[in-house]
Amino acid sequence: SYEKELEFMRLFAQRTMEDELNVGVAADSADRITAADEPALRVQVRQPNAEMNYGFLTFASHAAALTTLVSLTGHEDGGAVSGDKLETAQTLAKEETEIKADSIVSGDKLETAQTL
C-alpha cells in the first residue's frame, strides 16, 4: 500500500497552493491563508485499489489543480517538478518526520508511532 506516499503528495500539492496564494506572507503569520481556513485549497487523495501503486489527487476546482500544476512544473500540461519546489517537498517531509517524532516522544498517539 502507498498510503503514506499518497498522503505526502496530497500535503505537497496543498502546501503548493497555499504558498502560491500567500506570496510575501510569512509561514508563521496569522495573515496566512491555509487549507484549514479555506476549503478551496483542500486536496483529497483517492486510491482506488490499495494493492496498486497509483492514486489520484482531487482538487476543489479545475483552477486549483491548474494552479498547482503550473506552480510545480512551470507548464500547463505537466512536466518535471522544478528544483525550488523539490526543496519545498524536502522541507515538508522534514516537518512531517518531526511531527511524527514529537508524537512518539510525547505519547500523543500510538497510531502515529505505528505508521513510522
Helices and strands as residue ranges (DSSP letters): H 3-21, G 39-41, E 43-46, E 56-59, H 62-73, H 83-106, H 110-115
